[in-house]
Amino acid sequence: MTDLSRTITPKSDQLNADDLIGGPRTITVSRVSNTGKPDQPIAVNF
């Protein structure tokens, strides 16, 4: 059996659904860039 636990571990440098459970947030987007990666083609910095 293949261990997939590494693929579902949240990345600490990204906003995850768990971060939004406490309620709405207001953010200011500082940059949007093309990453060149097929799994996450854009990066939104705030």
C-alpha positions as CSV (number, residue, x, y, z in Angstrom):
1,M,0.0,0.0,0.0
2,T,1.3,3.5,-0.8
3,D,1.6,6.0,2.0
4,L,-0.2,9.3,0.8
5,S,0.1,11.1,4.1
6,R,2.8,13.5,2.8
7,T,0.5,14.6,0.0
8,I,-2.3,15.8,2.3
9,T,-0.1,17.6,4.8
10,P,-1.0,21.3,4.7
11,K,1.8,23.7,3.8
12,S,2.5,26.2,6.5
13,D,3.2,29.0,4.0
14,Q,-0.2,28.7,2.4
15,L,-3.7,29.8,3.5
16,N,-5.7,26.6,4.2
17,A,-9.4,26.1,4.8
18,D,-8.7,25.6,8.5
19,D,-7.4,29.1,8.6
20,L,-10.8,30.5,7.7
21,I,-12.9,28.6,10.2
22,G,-12.8,31.5,12.7
23,G,-14.8,33.8,10.4
24,P,-14.2,36.1,7.5
25,R,-10.9,37.9,6.9
26,T,-10.0,41.0,5.0
27,I,-6.7,40.8,3.2
28,T,-4.8,43.0,0.8
29,V,-3.3,41.2,-2.2
30,S,0.2,42.4,-2.8
31,R,1.2,40.4,-5.8
32,V,-0.1,37.7,-8.2
33,S,2.5,35.8,-10.1
34,N,2.8,32.8,-12.5
35,T,4.7,29.9,-10.8
36,G,5.1,27.8,-13.9
37,K,4.0,24.7,-11.9
38,P,1.1,22.7,-13.2
39,D,-0.3,21.8,-9.7
40,Q,-0.5,25.5,-8.6
41,P,-0.1,27.7,-11.7
42,I,-0.5,31.1,-9.9
43,A,0.7,32.4,-6.5
44,V,-1.3,35.1,-4.7
45,N,0.7,37.0,-2.1
46,F,-1.0,39.0,0.6
